[in-house]
């Protein structure tokens, strides 16, 4: 697992948007071999989406051969409701880029048979050969998608009852009226996310500091579902300084030192996107200070 620490939420969004751009462009997607991406909603990815739109407008990125699968959707909320995740995604990303509407996949929380909808979603993901990169944010309790504390780390797409704390937290989007907040949601499972070939997690703000510490410094625990990424062979967490407040100082120094070595001693030009050696090394000359 890689941990990249940036100064604030804006620089976190800069890093992730640039990373996704490079991943898509290096993949060289085609209609027959699209880049399949998993996407979140909530406040965490908004800055990333703004930057992806700008990269598209600047001609640096196309979504024409990208297929998306969203993490979750409320049950019983009309898709054109301003707080549905369908509306969120179209308003913040899809209507501003060139992704074909038929390439967008969002769970339907208004069907009669919710279980069949979940099974259909999993099957469609598999029909594309799985997800190449799943981006996610987390809640203060470390949940990813709607996989709240206690969720199985092997869980698949399913109907989920929302925790009381989540309902209270989401009331701000419904005029502060708890009664208007949906109590059920459809969500991809932890196992669904972990099946992706790469997982990228956004963690910003002091209110996420405890969750980040649980994710990085403690063991895998179903009470902190984001901790499952410890077992993923290609996982990346990008956080800001505020989110590191509960980490040990030596942990922060360790991960920052890795970037320092890459920048000052190895050289970014010698490294690939994942930090792997990209070719014959030509180490930088470090002044001795004499």
C-alpha positions as CSV (number, residue, x, y, z in Angstrom):
1,X,0.0,0.0,0.0
2,X,1.2,3.5,-0.9
3,X,0.4,6.6,1.1
4,X,0.9,9.9,-0.5
5,X,0.6,13.0,1.7
6,X,-0.2,16.4,0.3
7,X,-0.7,19.8,2.0
8,X,-4.5,20.2,1.6
9,X,-7.6,18.9,-0.1
10,X,-6.9,20.9,-3.2
11,X,-3.4,19.4,-3.7
12,X,-4.9,16.0,-3.0
13,X,-7.4,16.5,-5.8
14,X,-4.6,17.7,-8.1
15,X,-2.6,14.6,-7.5
16,X,-5.5,12.1,-8.0
17,X,-6.9,13.8,-11.1
18,X,-3.4,13.8,-12.7
19,X,-2.9,10.2,-11.7
20,X,-6.2,9.1,-13.2
21,X,-5.4,11.1,-16.4
22,X,-2.1,9.2,-16.7
23,X,-3.7,5.8,-16.0
24,X,-6.3,6.3,-18.7
25,X,-3.9,7.7,-21.2
26,X,-1.3,5.0,-20.6
27,X,-4.0,2.3,-20.9
28,X,-4.9,3.6,-24.4
29,X,-8.5,2.5,-24.2
30,X,-10.5,1.6,-27.3
31,X,-14.2,0.8,-27.9
32,X,-13.3,-2.9,-27.8
33,X,-11.0,-2.5,-24.7
34,X,-12.4,0.3,-22.6
35,X,-10.9,1.7,-19.4
36,X,-13.3,0.6,-16.6
37,X,-13.4,2.9,-13.6
38,X,-15.3,2.8,-10.3
39,X,-16.5,6.1,-9.0
40,X,-17.7,7.5,-5.7
41,X,-20.0,10.3,-4.7
42,X,-20.0,12.5,-1.6
43,X,-17.8,15.5,-0.8
44,X,-14.4,13.8,-1.2
45,X,-14.3,13.4,-5.0
46,X,-15.8,16.8,-6.0
47,X,-12.4,18.5,-6.4
48,X,-11.1,15.5,-8.4
49,X,-14.2,15.7,-10.7
50,X,-13.7,19.4,-11.3
51,X,-10.1,18.8,-12.3
52,X,-11.0,15.9,-14.6
53,X,-13.5,18.1,-16.4
54,X,-10.7,20.7,-16.8
55,X,-8.4,18.1,-18.2
56,X,-11.0,17.1,-20.7
57,X,-11.7,20.7,-21.7
58,X,-8.0,21.3,-22.1
59,X,-7.8,18.4,-24.5
60,X,-5.6,16.3,-22.2
61,X,-8.1,13.5,-21.5
62,X,-11.0,11.8,-23.2
63,X,-13.7,9.6,-21.6
64,X,-15.0,8.4,-25.0
65,X,-13.7,4.8,-24.3
66,X,-14.2,4.8,-20.6
67,X,-16.9,2.8,-18.8
68,X,-17.9,3.8,-15.3
69,X,-19.5,2.0,-12.4
70,X,-20.7,4.0,-9.4
71,X,-20.4,2.7,-5.9
72,X,-23.9,3.2,-4.6
73,X,-27.4,4.7,-4.8
74,X,-30.2,5.4,-2.4
75,X,-33.3,3.1,-2.5
76,X,-36.6,4.8,-3.3
77,X,-35.2,8.2,-4.3
78,X,-36.2,9.2,-7.9
79,X,-33.1,9.3,-10.1
80,X,-33.9,12.9,-11.0
81,X,-34.1,14.0,-7.3
82,X,-31.3,16.6,-6.7
83,X,-29.8,14.4,-4.0
84,X,-29.8,11.1,-5.9
85,X,-26.3,9.9,-6.8
86,X,-27.4,9.8,-10.4
87,X,-28.0,13.5,-10.3
88,X,-24.8,14.0,-8.4
89,X,-22.7,12.3,-11.0
90,X,-24.3,14.0,-14.0
91,X,-24.0,17.4,-12.4
92,X,-20.4,17.1,-11.2
93,X,-18.9,15.0,-14.0
94,X,-20.8,13.2,-16.7
95,X,-22.6,16.1,-18.4
96,X,-19.3,18.0,-18.7
97,X,-17.3,15.3,-20.5
98,X,-17.5,13.1,-23.5
99,X,-18.4,9.8,-21.8
100,X,-21.2,8.0,-23.8
101,X,-24.4,7.8,-21.7
102,X,-24.5,4.0,-22.4
103,X,-21.1,3.6,-20.8
104,X,-22.4,5.0,-17.4
105,X,-23.6,2.4,-14.9
106,X,-25.4,3.5,-11.7
107,X,-27.4,1.2,-9.5
108,X,-31.2,1.6,-9.7
109,X,-32.7,1.9,-6.3
110,X,-36.3,2.1,-7.7
111,X,-36.7,-1.4,-9.2
112,X,-39.1,-3.9,-7.7
113,X,-36.5,-6.6,-7.2
114,X,-33.5,-5.0,-5.5
115,X,-31.6,-8.2,-5.1
116,X,-31.8,-9.0,-8.8
117,X,-30.5,-5.4,-9.5
118,X,-27.5,-6.1,-7.3
119,X,-26.8,-9.4,-9.1
120,X,-27.2,-7.8,-12.5
121,X,-24.7,-5.1,-11.5
122,X,-22.1,-7.6,-10.4
123,X,-22.6,-9.6,-13.6
124,X,-22.2,-6.4,-15.8
125,X,-18.9,-5.6,-14.0
126,X,-17.6,-9.1,-14.8
127,X,-18.8,-8.8,-18.4
128,X,-16.2,-6.0,-18.9
129,X,-13.5,-8.2,-17.3
130,X,-13.6,-6.4,-14.0
131,X,-12.8,-2.8,-12.9
132,X,-9.4,-1.4,-13.8
133,X,-9.3,1.3,-11.1
134,X,-11.8,1.9,-8.3
135,X,-11.6,5.4,-6.7
136,X,-13.3,5.8,-3.3
137,X,-13.7,8.2,-0.4
138,X,-14.4,7.2,3.2
139,X,-16.6,8.4,6.1
140,X,-15.2,9.4,9.5
141,X,-15.9,5.8,10.7
142,X,-13.8,4.4,7.9
143,X,-16.6,3.1,5.7
144,X,-16.1,2.8,1.9
145,X,-19.2,3.1,-0.3
146,X,-22.0,2.2,2.1
147,X,-20.0,-0.7,3.7
148,X,-20.4,0.6,7.2
149,X,-18.8,-0.8,10.3
150,X,-19.4,-4.6,10.6
151,X,-19.7,-5.2,6.9
152,X,-18.1,-8.4,5.6
153,X,-14.8,-7.8,3.9
154,X,-16.0,-10.3,1.3
155,X,-19.3,-8.6,0.7
156,X,-20.7,-8.1,-2.8
157,X,-23.2,-5.6,-4.2
158,X,-26.3,-5.7,-2.0
159,X,-29.1,-3.8,-0.2
160,X,-27.8,-2.1,2.9
161,X,-29.5,-0.5,5.9
162,X,-27.8,2.8,6.7
163,X,-26.4,3.4,10.1
164,X,-28.1,6.1,12.2
165,X,-25.0,8.2,12.2
166,X,-24.9,8.1,8.4
167,X,-28.6,9.2,8.2
168,X,-27.9,12.1,10.6
169,X,-24.8,13.1,8.6
170,X,-26.7,13.0,5.3
171,X,-29.6,15.1,6.7
172,X,-27.7,18.2,5.7
173,X,-28.4,17.3,2.0
174,X,-32.2,17.1,2.7
175,X,-32.8,20.4,4.4
176,X,-31.8,19.0,7.8
177,X,-34.9,16.8,7.8
178,X,-33.9,13.3,8.9
179,X,-37.3,11.9,7.9
180,X,-36.5,12.8,4.2
181,X,-33.2,10.9,4.2
182,X,-33.4,7.4,2.6
183,X,-32.8,4.6,5.1
184,X,-31.7,2.0,2.6
185,X,-29.1,2.0,-0.2
186,X,-27.7,-0.2,-2.8
187,X,-23.9,-0.5,-2.6
188,X,-21.0,-2.4,-4.1
189,X,-19.4,-4.6,-1.5
190,X,-16.0,-4.5,0.0
191,X,-15.1,-7.5,-2.1
192,X,-16.4,-5.8,-5.2
193,X,-14.0,-2.9,-4.6
194,X,-11.1,-5.2,-3.7
195,X,-11.6,-7.1,-6.9
196,X,-10.5,-4.0,-8.9
197,X,-7.0,-4.2,-10.3
198,X,-6.2,-0.9,-8.5
199,X,-7.9,1.0,-5.6
200,X,-7.3,4.7,-5.0
201,X,-8.7,6.2,-1.8
202,X,-9.2,9.9,-1.0
203,X,-8.9,10.8,2.7
204,X,-8.9,14.5,3.7
205,X,-9.8,16.5,6.8
206,X,-9.1,16.2,10.5
207,X,-12.5,14.4,10.9
208,X,-11.0,11.5,8.9
209,X,-7.8,11.3,10.9
210,X,-8.9,8.4,13.1
211,X,-10.0,6.4,10.2
212,X,-6.7,7.0,8.4
213,X,-4.8,5.9,11.4
214,X,-6.9,2.7,11.7
215,X,-6.3,2.0,8.0
216,X,-2.6,2.6,8.0
217,X,-1.3,1.6,11.4
218,X,-3.6,-1.1,12.6
219,X,-4.7,-4.4,11.3
220,X,-7.5,-5.3,8.8
221,X,-10.8,-5.0,10.7
222,X,-14.4,-5.2,9.5
223,X,-15.3,-2.3,11.9
224,X,-13.1,-0.1,9.6
225,X,-13.9,-1.4,6.2
226,X,-11.4,0.8,4.4
227,X,-8.6,-1.2,6.2
228,X,-9.3,-4.0,3.7
229,X,-7.0,-2.2,1.2
230,X,-4.0,-3.3,3.2
231,X,-4.4,-6.7,1.5
232,X,-4.7,-5.2,-2.0
233,X,-1.6,-5.7,-4.2
234,X,-2.0,-2.2,-5.8
235,X,-3.6,0.3,-3.5
236,X,-3.0,4.0,-3.1
237,X,-4.2,6.3,-0.4
238,X,-3.8,10.1,-1.0
239,X,-4.4,12.2,2.1
240,X,-3.8,15.8,3.3
241,X,-1.9,16.9,6.3
242,X,-5.0,17.3,8.5
243,X,-5.9,13.7,8.0
244,X,-2.5,12.6,9.4
245,X,-3.1,14.1,12.8
246,X,-3.7,10.7,14.5
247,X,-0.8,9.0,12.7
248,X,2.5,8.5,14.6
249,X,5.1,11.1,13.6
250,X,7.4,8.3,12.5
251,X,4.7,6.9,10.2
252,X,4.3,10.3,8.5
253,X,8.1,10.7,8.2
254,X,8.5,7.2,6.7
255,X,6.0,7.8,3.9
256,X,7.2,11.3,3.2
257,X,10.8,10.0,3.1
258,X,9.9,7.5,0.3
259,X,8.8,10.4,-1.9
260,X,11.9,12.3,-0.9
261,X,14.2,9.4,-2.1
262,X,12.2,9.1,-5.3
263,X,12.4,12.8,-6.0
264,X,15.9,13.6,-4.9
265,X,17.9,10.4,-5.3
266,X,16.3,8.1,-7.9
267,X,14.5,10.8,-10.0
268,X,10.9,10.7,-11.1
269,X,12.1,10.2,-14.7
270,X,13.4,6.7,-13.7
271,X,10.1,5.6,-12.2
272,X,6.8,4.5,-13.6
273,X,3.3,5.6,-12.5
274,X,3.2,3.0,-9.7
275,X,6.6,3.9,-8.4
276,X,8.3,0.9,-10.1
277,X,11.6,1.2,-11.9
278,X,10.9,2.2,-15.5
279,X,14.3,1.4,-17.0
280,X,18.0,1.4,-16.4
281,X,18.6,3.6,-13.3
282,X,20.6,6.8,-13.6
283,X,20.8,8.0,-10.0
284,X,20.9,11.7,-9.3
285,X,24.2,13.2,-8.0
286,X,23.6,14.4,-4.4
287,X,25.9,17.2,-3.3
288,X,28.0,16.1,-0.3
289,X,27.7,19.4,1.4
290,X,31.5,19.9,1.7
